Amino acid sequence: MYTDKRRRAKVNQYESKRLHLLSLIHDESLPLNMRLIYTARLAALPRAGSKTRIRNRCVLTGRGRGVYSYFRLSRIALRDLASQGLLSGITKSSW
């Protein structure tokens, strides 16, 4: 979970710089060699600063798979809390 927090902090740190470089790269009014320079600068930024590197994780267990984004809980933790009656409006169905 510490790795995920560190990665989210890095994304926040580099987000504005990354967006600025991307807008310059896609600006077709600039000469090609300048756009290539900006592409190299973008590639030099840390990969962990990219938004796509963030993975949704369960806030209770840290599990990375089967996470409901509305609750930020994994399916297992969600079922346990719902069975205990700790989540209002959710009941475990059985038939």
MDTraj code that builds the backbone (N, CA, C; nanometers):
import mdtraj as md
import numpy as np

residues = "MET TYR THR ASP LYS ARG ARG ARG ALA LYS VAL ASN GLN TYR GLU SER LYS ARG LEU HIS LEU LEU SER LEU ILE HIS ASP GLU SER LEU PRO LEU ASN MET ARG LEU ILE TYR THR ALA ARG LEU ALA ALA LEU PRO ARG ALA GLY SER LYS THR ARG ILE ARG ASN ARG CYS VAL LEU THR GLY ARG GLY ARG GLY VAL TYR SER TYR PHE ARG LEU SER ARG ILE ALA LEU ARG ASP LEU ALA SER GLN GLY LEU LEU SER GLY ILE THR LYS SER SER TRP".split()
xyz = np.array([
    [0.0822, -0.1190, 0.0000],
    [0.0000, 0.0000, 0.0000],
    [0.0865, 0.1253, 0.0000],
    [0.2055, 0.1143, 0.0572],
    [0.2951, 0.2288, 0.0591],
    [0.3388, 0.2648, -0.0824],
    [0.3623, 0.1630, -0.1651],
    [0.4026, 0.1871, -0.3033],
    [0.2940, 0.2623, -0.3789],
    [0.1693, 0.2250, -0.3563],
    [0.0583, 0.2911, -0.4240],
    [0.0475, 0.4368, -0.3809],
    [0.0646, 0.4649, -0.2530],
    [0.0585, 0.6029, -0.2046],
    [0.1722, 0.6858, -0.2636],
    [0.2906, 0.6266, -0.2694],
    [0.4053, 0.6966, -0.3256],
    [0.3837, 0.7256, -0.4744],
    [0.3277, 0.6288, -0.5439],
    [0.3019, 0.6470, -0.6866],
    [0.1961, 0.7542, -0.7104],
    [0.0909, 0.7592, -0.6275],
    [-0.0116, 0.8618, -0.6416],
    [0.0454, 1.0002, -0.6150],
    [0.1364, 1.0097, -0.5190],
    [0.2009, 1.1384, -0.4911],
    [0.2857, 1.1826, -0.6089],
    [0.3547, 1.0874, -0.6724],
    [0.4380, 1.1204, -0.7872],
    [0.3536, 1.1655, -0.9062],
    [0.2373, 1.1046, -0.9230],
    [0.1465, 1.1461, -1.0309],
    [0.1018, 1.2900, -1.0079],
    [0.0664, 1.3234, -0.8836],
    [0.0257, 1.4606, -0.8532],
    [0.1397, 1.5590, -0.8758],
    [0.2606, 1.5159, -0.8476],
    [0.3773, 1.6035, -0.8614],
    [0.4060, 1.6360, -1.0080],
    [0.3945, 1.5365, -1.0954],
    [0.4344, 1.5544, -1.2349],
    [0.3178, 1.5765, -1.3306],
    [0.1945, 1.5824, -1.2815],
    [0.0792, 1.5907, -1.3704],
    [0.0796, 1.7168, -1.4568],
    [0.1051, 1.8323, -1.3970],
    [0.1001, 1.9567, -1.4744],
    [0.2129, 1.9624, -1.5773],
    [0.3320, 1.9167, -1.5397],
    [0.4447, 1.9169, -1.6331],
    [0.4184, 1.8229, -1.7500],
    [0.3619, 1.7065, -1.7183],
    [0.3313, 1.6073, -1.8224],
    [0.2260, 1.6610, -1.9197],
    [0.1215, 1.7253, -1.8676],
    [0.0175, 1.7810, -1.9546],
    [0.0714, 1.8938, -2.0419],
    [0.1591, 1.9767, -1.9848],
    [0.2192, 2.0858, -2.0615],
    [0.3034, 2.0305, -2.1768],
    [0.3855, 1.9312, -2.1482],
    [0.4680, 1.8722, -2.2544],
    [0.3825, 1.8037, -2.3604],
    [0.2761, 1.7372, -2.3186],
    [0.1885, 1.6721, -2.4162],
    [0.1206, 1.7731, -2.5075],
    [0.0805, 1.8864, -2.4506],
    [0.0167, 1.9879, -2.5348],
    [0.1170, 2.0459, -2.6347],
    [0.2425, 2.0613, -2.5938],
    [0.3444, 2.1109, -2.6870],
    [0.3763, 2.0080, -2.7949],
    [0.3765, 1.8809, -2.7584],
    [0.4052, 1.7749, -2.8563],
    [0.2964, 1.7691, -2.9622],
    [0.1712, 1.7876, -2.9233],
    [0.0598, 1.7768, -3.0179],
    [0.0309, 1.9073, -3.0915],
    [0.1039, 2.0127, -3.0611],
    [0.0854, 2.1414, -3.1286],
    [0.1546, 2.1358, -3.2646],
    [0.0756, 2.1296, -3.3712],
    [0.1314, 2.1133, -3.5055],
    [0.1880, 2.2417, -3.5624],
    [0.1686, 2.3533, -3.4951],
    [0.2262, 2.4780, -3.5449],
    [0.3755, 2.4874, -3.5113],
    [0.4221, 2.4059, -3.4184],
    [0.5648, 2.4045, -3.3830],
    [0.6425, 2.3206, -3.4840],
    [0.7705, 2.3531, -3.5061],
    [0.8511, 2.2713, -3.5966],
    [0.8737, 2.1316, -3.5385],
    [0.8993, 2.0385, -3.6274],
    [0.9120, 1.8983, -3.5889],
    [1.0273, 1.8753, -3.4919],
    [1.1403, 1.9433, -3.5127],
    [1.2542, 1.9198, -3.4243],
    [1.2262, 1.9668, -3.2816],
    [1.1475, 2.0744, -3.2660],
    [1.1106, 2.1194, -3.1320],
    [1.0178, 2.0176, -3.0649],
    [0.9261, 1.9623, -3.1426],
    [0.8347, 1.8628, -3.0888],
    [0.9091, 1.7359, -3.0477],
    [1.0137, 1.7019, -3.1208],
    [1.0949, 1.5855, -3.0837],
    [1.1720, 1.6116, -2.9538],
    [1.2164, 1.7348, -2.9343],
    [1.2844, 1.7710, -2.8092],
    [1.1878, 1.7561, -2.6915],
    [1.0641, 1.8033, -2.7097],
    [0.9648, 1.7908, -2.6032],
    [0.9288, 1.6443, -2.5778],
    [0.9306, 1.5630, -2.6824],
    [0.9056, 1.4196, -2.6658],
    [1.0150, 1.3560, -2.5817],
    [1.1384, 1.3956, -2.6048],
    [1.2495, 1.3425, -2.5255],
    [1.2381, 1.3870, -2.3794],
    [1.1947, 1.5107, -2.3570],
    [1.1768, 1.5584, -2.2193],
    [1.0656, 1.4809, -2.1488],
    [0.9594, 1.4505, -2.2232],
    [0.8507, 1.3720, -2.1652],
    [0.8993, 1.2315, -2.1296],
    [0.9797, 1.1740, -2.2150],
    [1.0319, 1.0400, -2.1900],
    [1.1287, 1.0385, -2.0722],
    [1.1895, 1.1519, -2.0420],
    [1.2845, 1.1598, -1.9308],
    [1.2146, 1.1671, -1.7949],
    [1.0851, 1.2006, -1.7944],
    [1.0110, 1.2046, -1.6682],
    [0.9965, 1.0628, -1.6128],
    [0.9833, 1.0485, -1.4821],
    [0.9692, 0.9141, -1.4245],
    [0.8400, 0.8468, -1.4697],
    [0.8502, 0.7167, -1.4966],
    [0.7335, 0.6426, -1.5435],
    [0.6265, 0.6345, -1.4363],
    [0.6663, 0.6338, -1.3106],
    [0.5695, 0.6246, -1.2016],
    [0.4826, 0.7503, -1.1938],
    [0.5214, 0.8567, -1.2629],
    [0.4435, 0.9788, -1.2628],
    [0.3289, 0.9780, -1.3618],
    [0.3138, 0.8701, -1.4369],
    [0.2062, 0.8603, -1.5342],
    [0.0776, 0.8138, -1.4668],
    [-0.0349, 0.8688, -1.5110],
    [-0.1636, 0.8375, -1.4498],
    [-0.2036, 0.6919, -1.4718],
    [-0.1587, 0.6328, -1.5801],
    [-0.1974, 0.4953, -1.6096],
    [-0.1284, 0.3941, -1.5193],
    [-0.0277, 0.4364, -1.4439],
    [0.0427, 0.3453, -1.3543],
    [-0.0304, 0.3269, -1.2210],
    [-0.1328, 0.4090, -1.1966],
    [-0.2086, 0.3976, -1.0717],
    [-0.3044, 0.2800, -1.0831],
    [-0.3093, 0.2017, -0.9770],
    [-0.4008, 0.0883, -0.9732],
    [-0.4961, 0.1079, -0.8564],
    [-0.6260, 0.0860, -0.8818],
    [-0.7238, 0.0956, -0.7739],
    [-0.7019, -0.0185, -0.6764],
    [-0.6894, 0.0146, -0.5486],
    [-0.6659, -0.0854, -0.4461],
    [-0.7680, -0.0711, -0.3350],
    [-0.7939, -0.1819, -0.2667],
    [-0.8853, -0.1837, -0.1543],
    [-0.8228, -0.1043, -0.0395],
    [-0.9029, -0.0180, 0.0235],
    [-0.8496, 0.0643, 0.1314],
    [-0.8289, -0.0169, 0.2584],
    [-0.8963, -0.1304, 0.2721],
    [-0.8795, -0.2135, 0.3922],
    [-0.7668, -0.3148, 0.3775],
    [-0.7638, -0.3853, 0.2657],
    [-0.6699, -0.4967, 0.2517],
    [-0.5541, -0.4684, 0.1579],
    [-0.5677, -0.3710, 0.0690],
    [-0.4632, -0.3435, -0.0283],
    [-0.4713, -0.4315, -0.1509],
    [-0.5740, -0.5122, -0.1597],
    [-0.5914, -0.6021, -0.2739],
    [-0.6125, -0.5207, -0.4013],
    [-0.5484, -0.5637, -0.5107],
    [-0.5546, -0.4891, -0.6347],
    [-0.6545, -0.5411, -0.7353],
    [-0.7113, -0.6572, -0.7102],
    [-0.8074, -0.7139, -0.8055],
    [-0.9461, -0.7189, -0.7442],
    [-1.0460, -0.7049, -0.8277],
    [-1.1839, -0.7133, -0.7817],
    [-1.2226, -0.5995, -0.6899],
    [-1.1808, -0.4777, -0.7238],
    [-1.2088, -0.3617, -0.6396],
    [-1.3270, -0.2854, -0.6984],
    [-1.4284, -0.2620, -0.6159],
    [-1.5417, -0.1800, -0.6566],
    [-1.5026, -0.0342, -0.6363],
    [-1.4979, 0.0406, -0.7446],
    [-1.4470, 0.1769, -0.7370],
    [-1.5396, 0.2690, -0.6577],
    [-1.6690, 0.2405, -0.6536],
    [-1.7625, 0.3247, -0.5789],
    [-1.7322, 0.3196, -0.4297],
    [-1.6993, 0.1999, -0.3796],
    [-1.6714, 0.1817, -0.2376],
    [-1.5218, 0.1842, -0.2059],
    [-1.4379, 0.1663, -0.3056],
    [-1.2928, 0.1492, -0.2901],
    [-1.2614, 0.0307, -0.1987],
    [-1.3432, -0.0737, -0.2117],
    [-1.3250, -0.1970, -0.1358],
    [-1.3184, -0.3139, -0.2320],
    [-1.2430, -0.4175, -0.1939],
    [-1.2390, -0.5382, -0.2753],
    [-1.3694, -0.6147, -0.2573],
    [-1.3950, -0.7057, -0.3457],
    [-1.5202, -0.7822, -0.3407],
    [-1.5289, -0.8636, -0.2120],
    [-1.4138, -0.9092, -0.1621],
    [-1.4120, -0.9907, -0.0406],
    [-1.4434, -0.9041, 0.0818],
    [-1.3775, -0.7882, 0.0901],
    [-1.4021, -0.6981, 0.2030],
    [-1.5450, -0.6444, 0.1993],
    [-1.5957, -0.6172, 0.0792],
    [-1.7324, -0.5675, 0.0653],
    [-1.8322, -0.6710, 0.1150],
    [-1.8099, -0.7961, 0.0815],
    [-1.9011, -0.9022, 0.1244],
    [-1.8964, -0.9208, 0.2756],
    [-1.7765, -0.9148, 0.3332],
    [-1.7641, -0.9295, 0.4787],
    [-1.8368, -0.8168, 0.5520],
    [-1.8159, -0.6938, 0.5080],
    [-1.8808, -0.5804, 0.5733],
    [-2.0324, -0.5837, 0.5548],
    [-2.0774, -0.6266, 0.4361],
    [-2.2214, -0.6346, 0.4111],
    [-2.2848, -0.7455, 0.4950],
    [-2.2142, -0.8557, 0.5128],
    [-2.2666, -0.9657, 0.5941],
    [-2.2774, -0.9260, 0.7409],
    [-2.1868, -0.8415, 0.7872],
    [-2.1896, -0.7958, 0.9259],
    [-2.2901, -0.6823, 0.9460],
    [-2.3454, -0.6296, 0.8358],
    [-2.4430, -0.5229, 0.8448],
    [-2.3809, -0.3868, 0.8668],
    [-2.2541, -0.3705, 0.8324],
    [-2.1847, -0.2439, 0.8546],
    [-2.2010, -0.1454, 0.7392],
    [-2.2532, -0.1912, 0.6276],
    [-2.2774, -0.1032, 0.5128],
    [-2.4277, -0.0796, 0.5018],
    [-2.4688, 0.0448, 0.5125],
    [-2.6126, 0.0734, 0.5083],
    [-2.6643, 0.0609, 0.3660],
    [-2.7811, 0.0006, 0.3529],
    [-2.8458, -0.0125, 0.2234],
    [-2.8013, -0.1323, 0.1444],
    [-2.7117, -0.2138, 0.1980],
    [-2.6629, -0.3303, 0.1243],
    [-2.6937, -0.4537, 0.2058],
    [-2.7596, -0.5491, 0.1411],
    [-2.7878, -0.6779, 0.2042],
    [-2.7372, -0.7875, 0.1127],
    [-2.6836, -0.8904, 0.1723],
    [-2.6364, -1.0040, 0.0951],
    [-2.7575, -1.0856, 0.0511],
    [-2.7679, -1.1080, -0.0774],
    [-2.8835, -1.1821, -0.1272],
    [-2.8482, -1.3300, -0.1324],
    [-2.9470, -1.4118, -0.1055],
    [-2.9318, -1.5575, -0.1178],
    [-3.0634, -1.6144, -0.1669],
    [-3.0563, -1.7194, -0.2456],
    [-3.1785, -1.7788, -0.2997],
    [-3.1657, -1.9273, -0.3061],
])
top = md.Topology()
chain = top.add_chain()
for i, resn in enumerate(residues, 1):
    res = top.add_residue(resn, chain, resSeq=i)
    for name in ("N", "CA", "C"):
        top.add_atom(name, md.element.get_by_symbol(name[0]), res)
traj = md.Trajectory(xyz[None], top)
